[in-house]
Amino acid sequence: MTHIIRPGASRSLDLDRRSFLKATAAVAAGSLLLPSISLAAAQPKKGGHLILGIDNASTSDRLDPAFYFEAYTYNVGLQLFNTLTDLNEDGSLRASLAESWEPAKGGSEWIFKLRKGVQFHNGKELAPEDVIYSLNHHRGEKSESAGKGYLLSVTDIIKSGPNEVTFKLNGPNADFPYLLGDVHFGITPDGENFDKGIGTGAFILENFQPGVRTLARRNPQYWDPERGHVDSVETVAYNDKSARVAALLSNSVHLINNVEARVAQRLKGQDNITLHTEADSSIILFPGRADAPPFDNLDVRLALKYAIDREQIVASILNGAGSISNDNPIFPSNRYFTNDVPQHVYDPDKAAFHWKKSGFDGKIVLSAAEGATFSGALDAAQLYQQTATKAGIPFEVNRVPADGYWSDVWLKHPFVASGWGARPTADAMLSLIYLSDAPWNESGWKSKAFDDLVLAARGELDEGKRKQLYHDAQVLIIQENSSVIPAYAAQTSASAANLKGYKAIPGQNGPRTAEKVWFDT
């Protein structure tokens, strides 16, 4: 999921609460108005039909952002919908449907001024009611939204002016504006069915065939004059990694995602292809359900953490395009990254010790599919099986179909392969998949101590104290959580050389590729 704090993702916290929050809002909002140097240097040209070859598509895909799970729907959704905030190329905040924002009540409220004159694809003008309806879509006890976890701290969303929306939170959160740029928080008209794909985005939906292709045409009323250059976009489902590369080489598509490192090496010499690589931009992992046997046993978890050869995963599966992780979901580039915890290394003797100590006499079954989570997931699962078996752990790999993986396997099977892309802040990553009540808590791990640390870090403005809180939260994950995270992986996309304007943005969950790129010929 194709799904961190980078430069520009937060500001100095050595100010009093009120000054800091005002400064954060002003600097963030102000940075949005700076012109893009790269776009100024090379003027985009209008026209052309863009074809994207994207993986992780499924026949169960929907246009409703609440049900976006992977790269394909992220790409399509961001063609149709806008969010309140966005990210600049350096990972800092950028205005989108909200033109400015500011905190109130010590950061327990955030006031967003909406951009005027924005039209939906059906001609309706953007209003506060649309924002309230769209974001409340993810809230509520019965909500199954993938974005629900980010809004758990929201107690109310109200219209506070003719062009203004106020979010009331259950506590201060200095990073809150970043969360509203998440791919799941696209805005549709009040009362509208999200699956119709009616947004304010750069492209208007023409045809949607789940698991096959999506066609959209340029929105002539798009509010952002610096984006939306091609006449139309065709997003084709290419789950097979070899077919995806072949499509690019045969000029059947103009850009593909998720290129394996060893394939990228071979493509380097091709003059008609440009590679785009972002180091350590995702994690590959194997979460076990800690709310059920055998993963509710700490010794089983430790046995599995010592039973995987992380160096082998990086060398064989990632072909060296990655780095070893110590079961930590926070990225090395994150300012709050913790690296002072003893590294879990492949140690068959320790794995065997903890396995015997656990008293569990059953077998471990890992469900994995190729093309559903991360490239090489099935091979990684099989390597894991080999090293775990050497440690005396009865270990099997359950090969499951890629189609429907996120709806039928993930969150349902006890031990699965998974993958997550970077997020713009530490809180965004931890709140999404590790808080006890997070809808995407794939490990089923619940720790009040961890929850308290994350919630305290949200409102802590002393930099030293905040760093310590995030440090302690990471220690708990590394030592107690039931997810085995062997590596951070680089993400590589490839495009035709004449396609310009593509740039991976640190911490962005889902690329706005279609609205940024343009053809040089």
C-alpha positions in Angstrom: 0.0 0.0 0.0 1.1 1.9 -2.0 0.9 3.4 1.6 7.1 9.5 7.1 8.4 12.6 8.2 10.7 14.0 5.6 12.3 17.5 5.1 9.5 20.0 5.3 7.1 17.6 7.1 7.3 19.4 10.4 8.6 22.7 11.8 10.5 23.6 14.9 8.7 22.7 18.1 10.8 25.0 20.4 8.0 27.5 20.7 5.1 27.8 23.1 2.0 25.9 22.0 0.0 28.9 20.6 3.0 30.4 18.7 4.1 27.0 17.3 0.6 26.1 16.0 0.2 29.5 14.4 3.7 29.3 12.9 3.1 25.8 11.6 -0.1 26.8 9.9 1.3 30.0 8.4 4.5 28.4 7.1 2.7 25.4 5.7 0.1 27.4 4.0 2.6 29.9 2.8 4.8 27.2 1.3 2.0 26.2 -0.9 2.2 29.4 -3.0 5.8 29.0 -4.0 6.2 28.3 -7.8 7.5 24.9 -8.8 11.1 25.5 -10.0 11.1 22.3 -12.1 7.9 23.3 -13.9 9.2 26.8 -14.5 12.3 25.5 -16.1 10.5 23.2 -18.5 7.1 24.5 -19.6 4.5 21.6 -19.8 2.8 21.0 -23.1 -0.8 20.3 -23.5 -2.3 17.3 -25.2 -1.9 13.6 -25.7 -3.4 10.4 -24.4 -1.6 9.0 -21.4 -1.6 5.3 -20.7 -0.5 4.1 -17.2 0.3 0.4 -16.5 -0.4 -0.1 -12.8 -0.4 -3.2 -10.6 -2.5 -4.3 -7.6 -5.8 -4.0 -9.5 -8.7 -6.3 -8.6 -12.2 -7.0 -9.9 -13.5 -5.9 -6.4 -12.0 -2.4 -6.8 -14.3 0.5 -6.2 -14.2 4.2 -7.0 -15.3 5.0 -3.4 -12.1 6.2 -1.7 -13.2 4.5 1.5 -12.3 1.2 -0.2 -9.0 2.1 -1.7 -6.4 -0.5 -0.8 -3.6 -0.4 -3.3 -1.7 1.3 -6.1 -4.3 0.9 -8.8 -7.2 2.6 -7.0 -4.8 5.2 -5.5 -3.9 6.3 -9.1 -7.4 6.3 -10.4 -8.9 8.0 -7.3 -6.4 10.8 -7.5 -7.3 11.5 -11.1 -11.0 12.1 -10.1 -10.9 13.5 -6.5 -9.0 16.2 -4.7 -8.3 16.4 -0.9 -8.2 19.4 1.3 -4.4 19.4 1.4 -1.6 18.0 -0.7 2.1 17.7 -0.6 4.9 19.7 -2.3 7.7 17.9 -4.0 9.8 18.1 -0.8 7.1 16.5 1.3 5.8 19.8 2.9 2.2 20.8 2.9 0.5 22.3 -0.2 -2.9 23.8 -0.5 -5.5 21.9 -2.5 -9.3 22.4 -1.9 -8.4 24.2 1.3 -6.5 27.4 0.5 -5.4 28.0 4.1 -5.8 26.6 7.6 -5.1 27.6 11.2 -5.3 26.0 14.6 -7.5 27.1 17.5 -7.8 26.1 21.1 -4.2 24.9 21.3 -4.5 22.7 18.3 -7.7 20.9 19.4 -9.5 22.6 16.6 -8.4 23.3 13.0 -10.2 25.9 10.8 -9.9 25.4 7.0 -10.8 28.1 4.5 -12.0 26.5 1.2 -10.9 27.5 -2.2 -13.6 29.6 -3.9 -15.0 28.9 -7.4 -14.1 25.2 -7.5 -16.5 23.1 -9.5 -17.3 19.4 -9.3 -17.5 17.4 -12.5 -21.3 17.7 -12.4 -21.1 21.6 -12.3 -21.9 22.0 -8.6 -19.7 24.5 -6.8 -17.6 23.3 -3.8 -19.2 24.2 -0.4 -18.6 23.3 3.3 -21.4 20.8 3.2 -19.6 18.8 0.6 -16.5 18.6 2.8 -18.5 17.6 5.9 -20.4 14.9 4.0 -17.3 13.5 2.4 -15.3 13.2 5.5 -18.1 12.0 7.7 -18.4 9.2 5.2 -15.3 7.7 6.9 -16.5 8.2 10.4 -19.0 6.4 12.5 -19.2 3.1 14.3 -20.2 1.1 11.2 -17.7 2.7 8.8 -15.5 0.2 7.0 -13.4 3.0 5.5 -9.7 2.6 5.1 -9.3 6.2 6.3 -11.3 5.8 9.5 -8.3 5.5 11.7 -7.0 9.0 10.8 -10.3 10.6 11.9 -10.8 8.8 15.2 -9.7 11.9 17.0 -12.3 14.0 15.3 -15.3 14.7 17.5 -17.2 16.9 15.1 -16.9 18.7 11.7 -18.9 21.9 11.4 -19.6 24.7 8.9 -18.1 27.7 10.7 -18.5 30.2 7.8 -19.8 30.5 4.3 -16.5 29.1 3.0 -15.1 27.6 6.1 -15.0 24.2 7.9 -13.9 23.6 11.5 -12.6 20.2 12.8 -13.0 19.6 16.5 -10.6 17.1 18.0 -10.4 15.2 21.2 -6.9 16.6 21.9 -4.2 18.8 20.2 -2.7 17.5 17.0 -0.1 19.6 15.3 0.1 17.3 12.3 -3.6 17.2 11.6 -3.6 19.1 8.3 -1.3 16.4 6.8 -3.8 13.7 7.5 -6.5 15.4 5.3 -4.3 15.0 2.3 -4.6 11.2 2.5 -5.8 9.5 -0.7 -8.9 8.3 1.0 -10.3 11.7 1.8 -11.4 12.8 -1.7 -14.3 15.2 -1.7 -17.6 14.5 -3.6 -20.8 16.5 -3.6 -23.0 16.4 -0.6 -25.2 13.3 -0.7 -23.6 11.9 -3.8 -22.6 8.3 -4.3 -18.8 8.1 -4.2 -18.8 5.2 -6.7 -19.9 7.5 -9.4 -16.5 9.1 -9.2 -17.7 12.7 -9.2 -15.0 14.9 -7.8 -13.1 18.1 -8.5 -10.1 16.4 -9.9 -8.1 17.1 -13.1 -10.0 14.3 -15.0 -13.6 13.3 -15.5 -14.6 9.6 -15.4 -15.5 8.1 -18.7 -15.4 4.4 -18.0 -14.5 2.1 -15.1 -13.9 -1.6 -15.5 -12.7 -3.0 -12.1 -9.5 -5.0 -12.5 -9.2 -4.1 -16.2 -9.0 -0.4 -17.1 -10.2 3.1 -16.4 -10.7 5.9 -18.9 -10.9 9.6 -18.0 -10.8 12.8 -19.9 -9.4 16.2 -18.9 -11.5 18.4 -16.8 -11.8 21.8 -18.7 -12.9 23.5 -15.5 -10.0 22.3 -13.3 -9.1 24.8 -10.7 -5.3 24.3 -10.8 -3.8 25.8 -14.0 -0.4 24.2 -13.3 -1.8 20.7 -13.5 -3.9 18.6 -15.8 -1.9 18.6 -19.1 -2.9 15.5 -21.1 -6.2 15.3 -22.9 -7.1 11.9 -21.5 -5.8 9.1 -19.2 -6.2 5.4 -19.6 -5.2 3.4 -16.5 -4.6 -0.3 -17.4 -4.4 -3.1 -14.9 -1.1 -4.9 -15.2 -0.7 -7.1 -12.1 1.9 -9.3 -13.8 5.3 -7.7 -13.3 6.8 -9.1 -16.6 3.7 -8.1 -18.6 4.0 -4.6 -17.1 7.6 -4.2 -18.3 6.9 -5.7 -21.7 4.0 -3.2 -22.1 6.5 -0.3 -21.5 9.1 -1.7 -23.8 6.6 -2.2 -26.6 5.2 1.4 -26.2 1.8 0.1 -25.1 2.0 2.2 -22.0 3.9 5.4 -21.1 4.5 4.7 -17.4 4.6 1.7 -15.1 5.0 1.3 -11.4 6.7 -1.2 -9.1 9.7 -2.2 -11.3 11.8 -4.9 -9.7 15.4 -3.8 -8.9 17.0 -6.4 -11.1 14.8 -5.4 -14.0 15.5 -1.7 -13.4 19.2 -2.5 -13.8 18.6 -3.9 -17.2 16.4 -0.9 -18.2 19.1 1.6 -17.3 20.8 1.4 -20.6 17.7 2.1 -22.7 17.7 5.6 -24.1 13.9 5.6 -24.5 13.2 4.9 -20.9 13.5 6.9 -17.7 13.7 5.3 -14.3 12.4 7.0 -11.1 13.6 5.5 -7.9 12.8 6.5 -4.3 15.0 4.8 -1.6 13.4 3.1 1.4 9.9 4.3 0.5 8.0 1.2 1.6 8.1 -1.6 4.1 7.6 -5.3 3.4 6.2 -7.2 6.3 4.4 -10.3 7.6 1.7 -9.4 10.3 0.4 -12.2 12.5 -2.9 -11.7 14.3 -2.0 -11.0 18.0 -5.6 -11.3 19.0 -5.7 -15.0 18.4 -3.4 -18.1 18.9 -0.6 -18.6 18.3 0.4 -15.0 17.8 -1.1 -14.0 21.1 2.0 -15.7 22.6 5.0 -13.4 22.8 7.5 -16.3 22.4 5.8 -17.3 19.1 6.3 -13.7 17.9 10.0 -13.7 19.0 10.6 -17.1 17.4 9.3 -15.8 14.1 11.4 -12.6 14.3 14.6 -14.6 14.8 13.6 -17.1 12.2 13.8 -14.8 9.1 17.0 -14.0 7.3 16.7 -10.3 6.7 19.9 -10.0 4.8 18.8 -12.7 2.4 15.4 -10.9 1.8 17.2 -7.7 0.9 19.7 -9.4 -1.3 17.5 -11.9 -3.0 14.0 -10.4 -3.0 14.9 -6.7 -3.2 18.1 -7.3 -5.2 19.9 -5.0 -2.9 17.5 -2.1 -3.5 16.5 -1.7 0.2 17.8 -2.0 3.7 17.3 -4.2 6.8 14.5 -3.3 9.2 14.4 -4.2 12.8 10.6 -4.8 12.8 10.2 -1.0 12.8 7.6 0.6 10.6 9.1 4.1 10.9 11.5 4.9 8.1 15.3 5.7 8.5 14.7 9.1 6.9 12.1 10.0 9.5 13.4 12.5 12.1 12.0 10.3 14.9 13.5 7.1 13.6 14.8 4.9 16.5 17.9 2.7 15.9 19.2 2.0 19.4 17.2 -1.2 19.9 19.2 -4.4 19.5 18.7 -5.8 16.0 16.7 -8.9 15.4 19.0 -11.1 13.3 18.6 -14.5 11.9 19.4 -16.9 14.7 18.0 -20.4 14.4 19.0 -21.3 18.0 17.1 -18.3 19.5 14.1 -19.0 17.2 14.1 -22.6 18.4 14.4 -21.6 22.0 11.4 -19.2 21.9 9.4 -21.7 19.8 9.9 -24.4 22.4 9.2 -22.0 25.2 5.9 -21.0 23.7 4.5 -24.5 24.1 2.7 -24.2 20.8 2.7 -27.5 18.9 0.9 -26.5 15.8 2.2 -25.1 12.5 2.6 -21.6 11.1 0.7 -20.9 7.8 1.7 -17.8 5.9 -0.7 -16.6 3.2 0.9 -14.8 0.3 0.1 -13.9 -3.3 2.3 -12.6 -6.1 1.3 -9.2 -7.3 -1.0 -8.3 -4.4 1.3 -6.8 -1.8 4.9 -6.2 -2.7 6.9 -7.5 -5.7 8.4 -10.9 -4.8 6.0 -11.5 -1.9 5.6 -15.2 -2.7 9.3 -15.7 -3.1 9.9 -13.9 0.2 7.4 -16.2 1.9 9.1 -19.3 0.6 12.5 -18.0 1.7 11.0 -17.4 5.1 9.7 -20.9 5.1 13.1 -22.3 4.5 14.9 -20.4 7.3 12.1 -21.0 9.8 12.1 -24.7 9.0 15.8 -24.8 9.8 15.0 -23.4 13.2 12.6 -26.3 13.8 9.4 -24.3 13.2 6.7 -26.1 11.2 6.0 -23.5 8.6 3.9 -23.6 5.5 3.1 -21.2 2.7 -0.5 -20.8 1.5 -0.4 -19.5 -2.0 -3.6 -17.5 -2.5 -5.0 -15.5 -5.6 -3.9 -11.9 -6.0 -7.4 -10.9 -7.1 -9.4 -10.2 -4.1 -6.4 -10.4 -1.8 -7.3 -7.3 0.2 -11.0 -8.3 0.6 -10.7 -12.0 1.1 -7.3 -12.6 2.8 -5.8 -9.6 4.4 -7.3 -9.0 7.9 -8.9 -12.4 7.7 -6.1 -14.9 7.5 -4.0 -15.3 10.7 -0.6 -14.6 9.0 -0.2 -12.8 5.7 2.2 -10.9 3.5 1.6 -7.1 3.5 3.3 -3.9 2.4 3.0 -0.2 3.2 4.3 2.9 1.6 5.6 5.9 3.5 3.3 8.4 5.2 4.0 12.1 5.7 4.3 12.0 9.5 5.2 9.5 12.2 1.7 9.8 13.6 0.1 9.0 10.3 2.0 5.7 10.1 1.5 4.7 13.7 -2.1 5.7 13.9 -3.0 4.0 10.7 -1.9 0.4 11.5 -0.9 0.2 15.2 -3.3 2.0 17.4 -5.6 -0.5 19.2 -8.7 0.9 17.5 -7.2 1.5 14.1 -9.4 -0.1 11.4 -6.3 -1.2 9.6 -4.6 -2.7 12.7 -3.6 -5.7 10.6 -1.6 -7.3 13.4 -4.6 -7.2 15.9 -2.1 -6.0 18.5 -3.6 -3.9 21.3 -1.4 -2.0 23.8 -2.6 0.8 26.0 0.9 1.8 26.8 1.6 2.2 23.0 -1.7 4.1 22.5 -0.9 6.5 25.3 2.5 7.2 23.9 1.2 8.0 20.4 -1.6 10.2 21.6 0.8 12.1 23.9 3.2 12.7 21.0 0.5 14.2 18.9 0.1 17.2 21.2 3.6 17.4 22.6 5.4 20.5 21.2 8.7 20.1 23.1 10.9 18.5 20.5 13.0 16.5 22.9 9.9 15.1 24.7 8.2 14.3 21.5 11.2 12.4 20.2 11.3 10.4 23.4 7.6 9.5 23.1 8.1 8.3 19.5 11.2 6.4 20.6 9.4 4.6 23.3 6.5 3.8 21.0 8.9 2.2 18.4 10.5 0.2 21.1 7.2 -1.4 22.0 6.5 -2.3 18.4 9.9 -3.8 17.9 9.9 -5.8 21.1 6.2 -6.8 21.4 4.2 -6.4 18.2 3.4 -9.4 16.1 4.5 -8.0 12.7 7.7 -9.3 11.3 9.2 -6.4 9.2 12.4 -7.6 7.6 13.2 -4.7 5.2 12.6 -1.3 3.8 12.3 -1.3 0.0 13.0 1.2 -2.7 10.2 1.9 -5.1 11.0 2.3 -8.8 8.8 3.4 -11.6 9.7 3.6 -15.3 8.4 5.8 -18.0 8.9 6.7 -21.7 11.7 9.2 -22.0 9.4 11.8 -23.6 7.1 11.8 -20.6 8.0 14.6 -18.3 6.9 16.0 -15.0 6.9 12.8 -12.9 8.4 12.9 -9.4 7.9 10.7 -6.5 7.0 12.7 -3.4 8.4 11.7 0.0 5.6 10.4 2.2 2.8 10.8 -0.3 0.3 7.9 -0.2 -0.7 7.6 -3.8 0.8 9.6 -6.7 -1.0 12.4 -8.6 0.9 11.2 -11.7 -1.8 11.8 -14.3 -2.3 15.4 -13.5 1.4 16.3 -13.3 3.0 14.6 -16.4 3.1 15.9 -20.0 4.6 14.8 -23.3 7.7 16.5 -24.6 6.7 15.7 -28.2 
